Amino acid sequence: MTLIPVTRSIAIDTDELSETFVRSTGAGGQHVNTTDSAVQLRFDVANSPSLPEAVKNRLAMIAGRRMTADGVLILRSEGSRSQLMNRQEVVERLVDLIREATIVPKARKATKPGKAAKARRVDAKKARSSVKAGRGKVRFD
Protein backbone atom coordinates (compact mmCIF):
# COMPACT_ATOMS: atom_id res chain seq x y z
CA MET A 1 0.00 0.00 0.00
CA THR A 2 1.72 3.12 -1.29
CA LEU A 3 0.15 6.54 -1.04
CA ILE A 4 0.43 9.23 -3.70
CA PRO A 5 0.25 12.67 -2.03
CA VAL A 6 -2.11 15.13 -3.75
CA THR A 7 -2.60 17.84 -1.12
CA ARG A 8 -1.89 18.05 2.60
CA SER A 9 -5.19 16.35 3.41
CA ILE A 10 -5.67 14.11 0.35
CA ALA A 11 -3.57 11.13 -0.67
CA ILE A 12 -4.52 8.36 -3.11
CA ASP A 13 -3.71 4.73 -2.51
CA THR A 14 -2.00 3.10 -5.49
CA ASP A 15 -4.39 0.14 -5.07
CA GLU A 16 -7.17 2.45 -6.31
CA LEU A 17 -5.39 2.90 -9.66
CA SER A 18 -5.58 0.37 -12.45
CA GLU A 19 -3.04 0.52 -15.29
CA THR A 20 -3.18 -1.26 -18.62
CA PHE A 21 -0.47 -1.14 -21.25
CA VAL A 22 -1.24 -0.97 -24.94
CA ARG A 23 0.61 -0.25 -28.14
CA SER A 24 1.12 3.40 -28.97
CA THR A 25 -0.47 4.90 -32.04
CA GLY A 26 1.42 6.91 -34.62
CA ALA A 27 4.40 6.34 -36.86
CA GLY A 28 6.00 2.93 -36.72
CA GLY A 29 9.50 1.61 -36.64
CA GLN A 30 11.28 -1.63 -35.93
CA HIS A 31 10.63 -1.47 -32.18
CA VAL A 32 7.14 0.05 -32.03
CA ASN A 33 5.15 -3.03 -33.05
CA THR A 34 6.61 -5.17 -30.29
CA THR A 35 6.24 -3.02 -27.16
CA ASP A 36 3.23 -1.88 -25.15
CA SER A 37 4.54 1.53 -24.11
CA ALA A 38 1.26 3.49 -23.96
CA VAL A 39 -0.40 3.57 -20.53
CA GLN A 40 -4.11 3.73 -19.82
CA LEU A 41 -4.85 4.64 -16.20
CA ARG A 42 -8.27 4.05 -14.63
CA PHE A 43 -9.30 5.68 -11.36
CA ASP A 44 -12.73 4.95 -9.89
CA VAL A 45 -13.65 8.42 -8.66
CA ALA A 46 -17.21 7.51 -7.61
CA ASN A 47 -16.10 4.77 -5.20
CA SER A 48 -12.84 6.31 -4.01
CA PRO A 49 -12.61 6.62 -0.21
CA SER A 50 -9.69 9.06 -0.58
CA LEU A 51 -11.69 11.95 -2.06
CA PRO A 52 -14.34 14.11 -0.36
CA GLU A 53 -17.73 14.26 -2.11
CA ALA A 54 -17.31 17.92 -3.16
CA VAL A 55 -13.96 17.15 -4.84
CA LYS A 56 -15.52 14.17 -6.65
CA ASN A 57 -18.25 16.40 -8.08
CA ARG A 58 -15.80 19.10 -9.22
CA LEU A 59 -13.49 16.44 -10.68
CA ALA A 60 -16.38 15.03 -12.71
CA MET A 61 -17.02 18.52 -14.13
CA ILE A 62 -13.34 19.12 -14.95
CA ALA A 63 -12.79 15.64 -16.45
CA GLY A 64 -15.61 15.93 -18.98
CA ARG A 65 -15.48 13.14 -21.57
CA ARG A 66 -12.60 11.41 -19.78
CA MET A 67 -15.09 10.31 -17.09
CA THR A 68 -17.35 7.32 -17.83
CA ALA A 69 -21.01 7.08 -16.77
CA ASP A 70 -19.92 4.77 -13.92
CA GLY A 71 -17.65 7.48 -12.49
CA VAL A 72 -14.35 6.01 -13.69
CA LEU A 73 -11.73 8.50 -14.85
CA ILE A 74 -9.64 7.24 -17.79
CA LEU A 75 -6.34 8.93 -18.66
CA ARG A 76 -3.97 7.83 -21.42
CA SER A 77 -0.33 8.66 -22.03
CA GLU A 78 1.73 7.65 -25.03
CA GLY A 79 4.06 10.61 -25.45
CA SER A 80 7.25 8.77 -24.60
CA ARG A 81 8.79 5.57 -25.92
CA SER A 82 9.39 4.52 -22.32
CA GLN A 83 6.60 2.78 -20.47
CA LEU A 84 7.96 4.03 -17.15
CA MET A 85 7.94 7.67 -18.29
CA ASN A 86 4.38 7.28 -19.61
CA ARG A 87 3.31 5.82 -16.25
CA GLN A 88 4.85 8.74 -14.38
CA GLU A 89 3.26 11.28 -16.73
CA VAL A 90 -0.23 9.82 -16.44
CA VAL A 91 -0.05 9.75 -12.62
CA GLU A 92 1.16 13.38 -12.60
CA ARG A 93 -1.79 14.35 -14.81
CA LEU A 94 -4.19 12.59 -12.44
CA VAL A 95 -2.71 14.40 -9.44
CA ASP A 96 -2.94 17.75 -11.29
CA LEU A 97 -6.61 17.12 -12.12
CA ILE A 98 -7.43 16.28 -8.50
CA ARG A 99 -5.53 19.35 -7.25
CA GLU A 100 -7.52 21.50 -9.66
CA ALA A 101 -10.74 19.94 -8.33
CA THR A 102 -9.81 20.79 -4.73
CA ILE A 103 -9.97 24.52 -5.49
CA VAL A 104 -13.37 25.87 -4.48
CA PRO A 105 -14.57 28.47 -7.00
CA LYS A 106 -15.51 31.86 -5.62
CA ALA A 107 -19.25 32.49 -5.49
CA ARG A 108 -20.30 35.27 -7.85
CA LYS A 109 -22.30 38.12 -6.35
CA ALA A 110 -25.00 39.48 -8.63
CA THR A 111 -24.54 43.24 -9.10
CA LYS A 112 -26.42 45.93 -10.96
CA PRO A 113 -24.91 48.64 -13.15
CA GLY A 114 -24.55 52.05 -11.51
CA LYS A 115 -26.20 55.30 -12.61
CA ALA A 116 -23.09 56.55 -14.42
CA ALA A 117 -22.75 53.27 -16.36
CA LYS A 118 -26.39 53.47 -17.44
CA ALA A 119 -25.94 57.09 -18.56
CA ARG A 120 -22.79 56.16 -20.57
CA ARG A 121 -24.70 53.34 -22.25
CA VAL A 122 -27.60 55.62 -23.21
CA ASP A 123 -25.21 58.32 -24.50
CA ALA A 124 -23.36 55.74 -26.62
CA LYS A 125 -26.66 54.50 -28.05
CA LYS A 126 -27.71 58.07 -28.93
CA ALA A 127 -24.38 58.77 -30.61
CA ARG A 128 -24.58 55.54 -32.62
CA SER A 129 -28.18 56.33 -33.56
CA SER A 130 -27.24 59.76 -34.91
CA VAL A 131 -24.40 58.24 -36.97
CA LYS A 132 -26.80 55.73 -38.53
CA ALA A 133 -29.49 58.39 -39.06
CA GLY A 134 -27.01 60.38 -41.15
CA ARG A 135 -26.64 57.52 -43.62
CA GLY A 136 -28.86 56.89 -46.61
CA LYS A 137 -29.62 58.48 -49.96
CA VAL A 138 -28.87 62.15 -50.39
CA ARG A 139 -31.88 64.00 -51.81
CA PHE A 140 -31.61 67.19 -53.84
CA ASP A 141 -35.00 68.95 -53.98
N, C-alpha and C positions, 0 to 999 in steps of 0.2 A: 504494500500500500504506500504509494508515493503521492505526495500532494504537490499540485502546481499552484503557486501563489498568484492570485489575481489582484486583490487589494488587501488591506490590513485585516479585513474581517471575512473575506471570501477566499477560499482555496478549493480547487477541484481535485478530486481523487482520480488518479489515472485509470482506475478500474471503471470509471464512468465513460471513458473514451473507448471507441472501437475504431481500429484502423484496418483498412484493406488496401492492398497494393495491386495496382493495375498497370498496364503498359501505357506509356505517355503517347499523346497524339502528336502530330507534326511530322517534320521531315525525318527520314530514316537514316540508316547508316548500318554498319556491320554489327554494332553492339545493341542497337535500339530494339530489335525484334526479339531479343533474348532476355531482357531484364524488365522487371516490374518496378519502375522507379517512381511512378506517380502514386501519390498517397490520397486516399479518400478517408476523411475523419468524420465519424458520426458521434454526436453528443446529444443524448436524450434530455432536452431542456425541461420538458413537461414533468418528468419523474425524477429530476435531479434534487437530492436533498441538500446540495451545497449552495443553491441559489435561493434567495428570498423571492416571494411571489411577485413583488413589484418589478424586480430585475428580470424575471422570466417574461413578464408582459412586455417590457421595453425591448428586451432582446428579440422577441418575436416580431416586433414592429421594425426593428433595425435590420433583421436578417432577411425579411421579405421572402423572395422565392427560394432562398437557401433552406427555409424551414418547411418540413413536410406537414401534412394535416395532423399527423400523430404527435407533433411537437419535437421532432428530431431534426437537429441542425446538421446539415451536411456541408463540409468544406473540402475542397480539392486543391492539391498543389502538385504541379508538374513542371515548375520553372527550372529546376536543376536536374542534372543527370544523376545526382546522388540521392538515393532513397533517404538517407539520414538527414540531409539538408532539407529535403521536401517535408519530412516529418517535423523537423524543428520549425519550419516556416508555417506549416498549417496549425501547429499548436500556438505559435505566436499570434497568428491571425484570430484564433479562437479567444485567446486572452484579451486581445485588443477589442474585440466585439463585446465581450462581457464587461470590460472596463467602461466602454462607451455606454453600455446599458445601465451602469450603476449611477451615472450622472442624472440627477433629477432635473428636468427642465423647469425653468422659471415660469410661474403662472403669469399669464398676460392680463393686465388690468385694462378693462375697456375704458377708453377716454373719448371725450367729445372735442371737436375743434373749437378753439377760442374765437372771440368776436373779431379780432384782427385777422385771423386766418380766413374767416368767412368773408370779411370785407375784401381781402386780397383776391379771393376766388371770384367774387362778383365783379370786381373791377377788371380782372383778366377776361372774364366772359364778355363784358361790355366792350372792351378793346377789340377782342377777336370778332365780335359781332359787327363792329363798325368797319373793320377791315374787309369782312365778307360782303357787307352791304355796299361797299364801294366798287365791287366787281360787277361785271355784266356788260351788256351792250351799251355803247355810248350813243345817245340820240341827239341828232341835230335838228331842231324844230325851227 
